[in-house]
């Protein structure tokens, strides 16, 4: 009952926009080991084999440690619950340097999920089968919470399953704090083409996003690569400062409170100052839906990118737009 009440309170806070995450750098190995330890007793009780495959090298990310554990423990508990005695389940960590993401894969060789039932998984208070509700107790809130908390980490969750063979839940998170080596710069980017030279001022980028972790990660990456970054947290702040600062490029999140990114871009393009209207704009969205690119380009964006952002791709886009700037 206490677990149910806590889940309802968490969901209510998320819906009301009142659940605050406290991001900090953390070693992913420690979070995974702590989460596995919390479900180890459940797995041992059912004589299950609990496996763990860490990343090849230590990984540090920015996350709310408590909530990240909540994500992993929920998924691991489900894997234990829906895997028969003496069965197999585990957690695998994949660090994808190319896409700059971490994948946390929770897998099991349990009862699996019917394809027709996959769409129900993340709906609150829903269990996919009434017979399962009788055999496997649960509130139907865990996966809904997992999805919301993952999205609040600027990540995503996917599921793969085969009935009778098992399931894989894949949590994808931005790979933060991987900044020891700057992204490689193509040799044809000379002075004046977007990358600063020793005798030039660093290009000025204005980054608009209401997500603190996104602001921190992207600005740190760009500053390591010799750009100067001004951070703003909504469209109103961007419009207040853009005329004064005249940045070389704008990175604008589409899902911002108050004035969304599309309206912000429209106002930039209709600004009275021609120096403002000519600033290149990259639109960024976490909800990649069909037609989004066209909406952003029609609003006046020069380029469109979806989250989680691939940092090397972002660098190439910025270099291209500043290099093509009149």
Residue pairs with C-beta under 8 A, 6 or more apart in sequence:
3 139
4 139
4 141
7 139
7 141
7 142
7 145
8 141
10 19
10 145
11 124
11 141
11 144
11 145
11 148
13 19
14 145
14 148
14 149
14 152
19 152
21 64
21 67
21 152
21 153
22 64
22 66
23 62
23 63
23 64
23 212
23 213
23 216
24 62
24 63
24 64
24 65
25 60
25 61
25 62
25 176
25 177
26 60
26 61
26 62
26 63
26 65
26 68
27 58
27 59
27 60
28 55
28 58
28 59
28 60
28 61
28 93
28 102
29 54
29 55
29 58
29 59
31 63
31 65
31 68
31 69
31 72
32 52
32 54
32 72
32 91
32 93
32 104
33 52
34 69
35 69
35 72
35 73
35 76
35 91
36 50
36 52
36 76
36 91
38 69
38 73
38 76
39 50
39 73
39 76
39 77
39 80
40 50
42 77
42 80
43 49
43 50
43 80
43 89
46 80
46 83
46 84
46 85
46 86
46 87
47 85
47 86
48 80
48 83
48 85
48 86
48 87
48 88
48 89
49 86
49 87
49 88
49 89
50 89
50 90
51 88
51 89
51 90
51 91
52 90
52 91
52 92
53 90
53 91
53 92
53 93
54 93
55 93
55 94
55 95
55 102
56 95
57 95
59 93
59 95
59 102
59 175
60 176
60 177
60 178
61 102
61 173
61 174
61 175
61 176
61 177
62 174
62 176
62 177
62 213
62 216
62 217
63 153
63 173
64 153
67 149
67 152
67 153
68 149
68 153
70 145
70 146
70 149
71 104
71 146
71 149
71 150
71 171
72 91
72 104
72 106
72 171
74 142
74 143
74 145
74 146
75 106
75 146
75 169
75 171
76 89
76 91
76 106
77 142
78 106
78 142
78 143
78 169
79 89
79 106
79 107
79 108
79 110
79 167
80 89
80 108
81 136
81 138
82 108
82 110
82 111
82 136
82 167
83 89
83 108
83 109
83 110
83 111
83 166
84 110
84 111
87 108
87 109
87 110
88 108
88 109
89 106
89 107
89 108
89 109
89 110
90 106
90 107
90 108
91 104
91 105
91 106
91 107
92 104
92 105
92 107
93 102
93 103
93 104
93 105
94 102
94 103
94 105
95 102
95 175
96 102
96 103
96 175
97 175
97 178
98 310
98 312
99 308
99 310
100 174
100 175
100 178
100 308
100 309
100 310
100 311
100 312
101 172
101 173
101 174
101 175
101 308
102 172
102 173
102 174
102 175
103 170
103 171
103 172
103 173
104 170
104 171
104 172
104 173
105 168
105 169
105 170
105 171
106 168
106 169
106 171
107 166
107 167
107 168
107 169
108 166
108 167
109 165
109 166
110 166
110 167
111 163
111 164
111 166
112 161
112 162
112 163
112 164
112 165
112 166
112 167
113 121
113 128
113 159
113 161
113 163
113 167
114 128
114 163
115 161
115 163
117 128
117 129
118 159
118 161
120 126
120 128
121 128
121 143
121 159
122 143
122 144
122 146
122 147
122 157
123 140
123 144
124 140
124 141
124 144
125 139
125 140
125 141
126 140
127 133
127 136
127 138
127 140
146 157
146 169
146 171
147 157
150 156
150 157
150 171
150 173
151 286
153 173
153 174
153 213
154 173
154 174
154 211
154 213
154 214
154 286
154 307
154 308
155 171
155 172
155 173
155 174
155 308
156 171
156 172
156 308
157 169
157 170
157 171
157 172
158 169
158 170
158 172
159 167
159 168
159 169
159 170
160 167
160 168
160 170
161 167
161 168
172 308
173 308
174 213
174 214
174 217
174 307
174 308
174 309
176 213
176 216
176 217
177 217
179 220
179 221
179 224
182 224
182 225
183 221
183 225
183 311
183 312
183 315
184 312
185 195
185 225
185 315
185 319
186 316
186 319
189 195
189 319
189 323
190 197
191 197
191 199
191 200
192 200
193 319
193 322
193 323
194 203
194 318
194 319
194 320
194 321
194 322
194 323
195 203
195 226
195 319
196 202
196 203
196 226
196 227
201 228
202 226
202 227
202 228
203 227
203 228
203 248
203 249
203 318
203 322
204 227
204 228
204 229
204 230
204 245
204 246
204 247
204 248
205 222
205 227
205 228
205 229
205 230
205 247
205 248
205 249
205 250
205 251
205 318
206 229
206 230
206 232
206 238
206 241
206 242
206 245
206 247
206 249
206 250
206 251
207 215
207 218
207 219
207 222
207 229
207 230
207 231
207 232
207 251
208 232
208 233
208 234
208 235
208 237
208 238
208 250
208 251
208 252
208 253
208 256
208 261
208 264
209 215
209 218
209 231
209 233
209 251
209 253
209 256
209 284
210 233
210 234
210 253
210 255
210 256
210 257
211 253
214 253
214 307
214 309
215 231
215 233
218 229
218 251
218 309
218 311
218 314
219 229
219 231
221 311
221 314
222 229
222 315
222 318
223 229
225 315
227 318
230 241
230 245
230 247
232 238
232 241
233 256
234 256
234 257
234 258
234 259
235 252
235 256
235 258
235 259
235 260
235 261
235 263
235 264
235 267
236 258
236 259
238 250
238 252
238 264
238 268
239 264
239 267
239 268
242 250
242 268
242 271
242 276
242 279
243 271
243 273
243 276
246 275
246 276
246 279
247 279
248 279
248 280
248 322
248 325
249 279
249 280
249 281
249 282
249 318
249 321
249 322
249 325
250 268
250 279
250 280
250 281
250 282
251 282
251 284
251 314
252 261
252 264
252 265
252 281
252 282
252 283
252 284
252 301
253 261
253 284
253 285
253 286
254 260
254 261
254 262
254 283
254 284
254 285
254 286
254 287
254 292
254 296
255 261
255 285
255 286
255 287
256 264
259 267
261 283
261 284
261 285
261 296
262 283
262 295
262 296
262 299
263 299
265 281
265 283
265 296
265 299
265 300
265 301
266 299
266 300
268 276
268 277
268 279
268 281
268 300
269 277
269 299
269 300
270 277
271 277
278 325
278 326
280 302
280 303
280 321
280 322
280 324
280 325
281 300
281 301
281 302
281 303
282 301
282 302
282 303
282 304
282 305
282 314
282 317
282 318
282 321
283 296
283 299
283 301
283 303
283 304
283 305
284 304
284 305
284 306
284 307
284 309
285 292
285 296
285 304
285 305
285 306
285 307
286 306
286 307
288 306
288 307
292 304
292 306
293 304
296 304
297 304
302 321
303 317
303 321
305 313
305 314
305 317
